[in-house]
Amino acid sequence: MKLTPLVVRLSLPLMFLGSAHAAAKSSYALGLVAKSQSNPVFQAARVGAEQAAKDLGVKYGVSIKIDWRTPNEEDAQKQAEAIEQLVLAGADGIAVSCSDANKLTDAINSAVKNGVPVATFDSDAPASKRFVTFGVDDIKCGEQVMEALAKVMDGKGVVAILAGNQNAPNLQKRVQGVRNAAKKYPALAKYLRVHDVKQPVDLLKR
């Protein structure tokens, strides 16, 4: 999970340079729209983005502000609204981790049409006009999770996958990877259960 702050740091230079080439300015505002404020992964991504902004500011002699527009809980519609608001506010670039690619594609395309470059990180909207995406190989990630579980469980037992929001493209692929690897372990695959809960404690309520 430490990769998410890293990929945000990698995307910011590209967003900055993508907007900077159009017109030289002394200050830039880059929007950051993560999935939820309650997720510590995205809090870490925010810290990484703000540090990258400071580093780039020093390097290029400019001021770079990170405009954090992340909903409290996962809500793709609120993410789409945040992108629209960032465009209206004059953002020079936007990075977004998509809770639901289908609901965000139009908002991303509209931002690009209005001259605002958009990057995705962690969770992509592949059919959109975003200029770059940063993340891991999610299918491979899921396969590695299943392989590690199979090893410690000696290839048998009950596996529960807490998959979170199943509208998120990255999580769909991770579950696919888990299922792919599980086929090699029939005693595990038979009892594999995927739950669409966002927090482990939610599973206890079922």
SULUR-V774109 format. One record per backbone hydrogen bond with DSSP energy under -0.5 kcal/mol. NH is the residue of the N-H (numbers start at 0). CO is the residue of the C=O. Records with the same first field share a line. If there is no record, write none. Layout:
BEGIN
NH = CO  CO
END
This chain:
BEGIN
3 = 0
5 = 1
6 = 2
7 = 3
8 = 4
9 = 5
10 = 6
11 = 7
12 = 8
13 = 9
14 = 10
15 = 11
16 = 12
17 = 13
18 = 14
19 = 15
20 = 16
21 = 18
22 = 18
27 = 62
29 = 64
30 = 28  92
31 = 66
32 = 94
33 = 31
36 = 70
37 = 71
38 = 35
39 = 37
41 = 38
42 = 38
43 = 39
44 = 40
45 = 41
46 = 42
47 = 43
48 = 44
49 = 45
50 = 46
51 = 47
52 = 48
53 = 49
54 = 50
55 = 51
56 = 52
57 = 53
58 = 54
59 = 55
60 = 56
61 = 56
62 = 25
63 = 61
64 = 27
66 = 29  64
67 = 65
68 = 31  66
74 = 34
78 = 74
79 = 75
80 = 76
81 = 77
82 = 78
83 = 79
84 = 80
85 = 81
86 = 82
87 = 83
88 = 84
89 = 86
90 = 85
91 = 28
92 = 28
93 = 116
94 = 30
95 = 118
96 = 32
97 = 95  122
100 = 166
102 = 99
103 = 99  100
104 = 100
107 = 103
108 = 104
109 = 105
110 = 106
111 = 107
112 = 108
113 = 109
114 = 111
115 = 110
116 = 91  114
118 = 93
119 = 131
120 = 95
121 = 133
122 = 120
127 = 124
130 = 117
131 = 117
133 = 119
137 = 135
140 = 136
141 = 137
142 = 138
143 = 139
144 = 140
145 = 141
146 = 142
147 = 143
148 = 144
149 = 145
150 = 146
151 = 147
152 = 148
153 = 150
154 = 149
155 = 152
156 = 186
158 = 190
160 = 158  192
161 = 159
162 = 160  194
163 = 194  196
165 = 163
167 = 164
171 = 167
172 = 168
173 = 169
174 = 170
175 = 171
176 = 172
177 = 173
178 = 174
179 = 175
180 = 176
181 = 177
182 = 178  179
183 = 180
184 = 181
187 = 184
188 = 181  184
189 = 185
190 = 187
191 = 188
192 = 158
194 = 160  192
201 = 198
202 = 198  199
203 = 199  200
204 = 201
205 = 202
END
